[in-house]
Amino acid sequence: MNDNVQRDDALAAEYALGTLSELARLRFERRLRNEPELAANVARWQTMLAGLDNQLAPVTPPEKVWKKITLSLPEQRAIQPKRHYAGWLAAASIAAIALLASLFLQQPTLTPLTVLNDTQHQQQWVVSADSKLAQLSLTPLHPVAIADSNSLQLWLIPPGKSPISLGLLDNQKATDVALNSTISRSGVIAISLEPRGGSPTGQPTGPVLYSGQL
């Protein structure tokens, strides 16, 4: 393993742990959008680290701890703005409103959620999602060759329920999938080979080529 690979692996682990600084995190997320292999590594770390949360029981601190923290905080003093600052305050308010509007209008940040493997257990697709699990993006790690008479169809399979179609996928580049409702972190994401245009029955009819656990 060369130095660049080791460095990227360390960055992927830090990103999954949430320990990167804000500037480093933003730079890393720009790379994730263009480097599927790096996104797959993040998804691998997230999968490995997810088990740690399940083994930790929440602990409620004693009331005296909160009181001590409150008493240690500096006293808040109300500062009355002077009249000649009114123009600056108005400008600041307009800037704040513009900033909030841009934040609401900008595209949600998608981060790697899981990786779909083929039948030989080789990583083939990276599944990324926004924080609300309301939007997905599927990126092939390698171009997928299929016949013109076929399509790749994405499915969500909740535990104990029938598969739910999430639409068709582009076999050569990333596909964004907007969900009608948010999904939970459970079940299976799968891709099946279907007739061109998708399954005629609303359920998978062809072989499942790729799958992964949420």
BELWONOR-V664899 format. One record per backbone hydrogen bond with DSSP energy under -0.5 kcal/mol. NH is the residue of the N-H (numbers start at 1). CO is the residue of the C=O. If there is no record, write none. Layout:
NH:CO / NH:CO
//
This chain:
6:2 / 7:3 / 8:4 / 9:5 / 10:6 / 11:7 / 12:8 / 13:9 / 14:10 / 15:11 / 16:12 / 17:13 / 18:14 / 19:14 / 20:14 / 25:21 / 26:22 / 27:23 / 28:24 / 29:25 / 30:26 / 31:27 / 32:28 / 33:29 / 34:30 / 34:31 / 35:31 / 38:35 / 39:35 / 40:36 / 41:37 / 42:38 / 43:39 / 44:40 / 45:41 / 46:42 / 47:43 / 48:44 / 49:45 / 50:46 / 51:47 / 52:49 / 53:49 / 53:50 / 54:50 / 55:51 / 55:52 / 56:53 / 57:55 / 61:59 / 65:62 / 66:62 / 67:63 / 68:64 / 69:65 / 70:66 / 71:67 / 72:68 / 73:69 / 73:70 / 77:75 / 80:78 / 81:79 / 85:82 / 86:83 / 89:85 / 90:86 / 91:87 / 92:88 / 93:89 / 94:90 / 95:91 / 96:92 / 97:93 / 98:94 / 99:95 / 100:96 / 101:97 / 102:98 / 103:99 / 104:100 / 105:101 / 106:102 / 111:129 / 113:127 / 114:127 / 116:125 / 117:211 / 118:122 / 121:118 / 124:116 / 125:116 / 126:139 / 127:114 / 127:125 / 128:126 / 128:137 / 129:111 / 130:135 / 133:130 / 136:177 / 137:128 / 138:175 / 139:126 / 139:137 / 141:124 / 142:124 / 144:171 / 145:143 / 146:144 / 150:147 / 151:194 / 152:169 / 153:151 / 153:192 / 154:167 / 155:190 / 156:164 / 157:188 / 158:156 / 161:158 / 164:156 / 166:154 / 167:154 / 169:152 / 171:169 / 175:138 / 177:136 / 179:134 / 179:177 / 183:133 / 186:184 / 188:157 / 189:212 / 190:155 / 191:210 / 192:153 / 193:207 / 194:151 / 194:192 / 196:149 / 198:195 / 209:191 / 209:207 / 210:191 / 211:117 / 212:189 / 214:187
//
